[in-house]
C-alpha cells in the first residue's frame, strides 16, 4: 500500500472515532530514509492542522 493511501486511511479512521471541538486534527509527520543507515529524518513537518471540512470522504 502506498504511504499516502495508508495515511489517508488513518485520518479517515481518526475522524470517524473522534470529534475534536474545533473540527481539526493536529499532527506532525516525519519521514525517514529506508535506503541508508542514517537515523536523521529525511523530512519533518510539524504542527500540521487538517480541518474535518477538508477531508472529502467523511
FENBEL-V965523 format. One record per residue. RES is the residue in one small letter. PHI is phi in whole degrees, -180 to 180 (999 if undefined). PSI is psi in whole degrees, 0 to 359 (999 if undefined). D_LAST is the distance of its C-alpha to the last C-alpha in Angstrom with 2 decimals. Layout:
BEGIN
((RES	PHI	PSI	D_LAST) (RES	PHI	PSI	D_LAST))
END
This chain:
BEGIN
((x	999	138	20.91) (x	-68	150	20.58) (x	-57	314	19.95) (x	-63	322	17.06) (x	-67	321	15.26) (x	-65	315	16.07) (x	-63	317	14.88) (x	-64	325	11.44) (x	-63	318	11.33) (x	-64	320	12.61) (x	-65	315	10.15) (x	-61	317	7.12) (x	-64	316	9.74) (x	-61	312	10.90) (x	-66	331	8.03) (x	-69	330	7.87) (x	-97	344	11.61) (x	-131	148	12.25) (x	-129	90	12.13) (x	-68	146	14.38) (x	-56	322	16.72) (x	-96	3	16.20) (x	74	23	12.41) (x	-128	145	13.28) (x	-98	127	13.65) (x	-108	132	17.28) (x	-158	168	18.65) (x	-121	150	21.48) (x	-129	124	21.67) (x	-126	127	25.04) (x	-110	132	26.18) (x	-112	146	29.50) (x	-72	145	31.78) (x	-107	348	32.43) (x	-98	4	35.54) (x	-135	165	37.66) (x	-88	6	38.92) (x	-65	143	37.85) (x	-102	356	36.13) (x	-84	147	34.93) (x	-66	145	31.37) (x	-77	321	31.01) (x	-151	135	28.29) (x	-135	121	26.95) (x	-115	122	24.32) (x	-114	156	24.33) (x	57	43	22.62) (x	-80	149	19.41) (x	-133	133	16.70) (x	-127	117	13.07) (x	-78	143	11.54) (x	-57	324	8.07) (x	-64	339	8.56) (x	-90	358	9.34) (x	-96	114	6.33) (x	-77	338	5.83) (x	-100	19	3.81) (x	-95	999	0.00))
END
